[in-house]
Amino acid sequence: MSETAQNGFEGLLREALSPVEPPADLVVRLESALQSITELAADELEAWELSAMRDPRNWARPAAALVVGSVAGAALVLLRARRRAQQDVSRGGIADGARETAGRALKDLSRETRRLLGER
C-alpha cells in the first residue's frame, strides 16, 4: 500500500472512530423510558391473579414482566445514582478514597431503590 493511501485510510479510520457526544436530553429520555417500562411491568404483575398461576402455561407473561421490570428498575436506580454522583463531583464533593466512594455509591443505590419502591 502506498504512503498516501495508508495516510488516507488512517485518516478515514480516525474520523469514523472519533467520539460522538450524546444528545443533552438522552439521560432524561432514557430515565423516562425505564420508568415507564418498570411501571408497565408492575401493572402487568398486578393484573394477574394467583388462581391463574396454578397452570404453568400462564407463567410466561408474569415471568417476563418480572424479569423486564427488574432489569429496568435496576438500570433506573443505577442511572439516577450515577447522575447524583456526577453532580457531587461537579460540586467539588470528590471522595477521599475507594472505601468512601464505594460507601457513597451503596448509600445512593439504597436511597434510589427505596424511592422507587416507595413510589408504587
QUINORQUI-V811909 format. One record per helix or strand. SS is the DSSP state (H for helix, E for strand). FROM is the first residue (numbers start at 1). TO is the last residue. If there is no record, write none. Layout:
# QUINORQUI-V811909
ss/from/to
SS/FROM/TO
SS/FROM/TO
This chain:
# QUINORQUI-V811909
ss/from/to
H/3/16
H/26/47
H/50/54
H/56/90
H/98/119
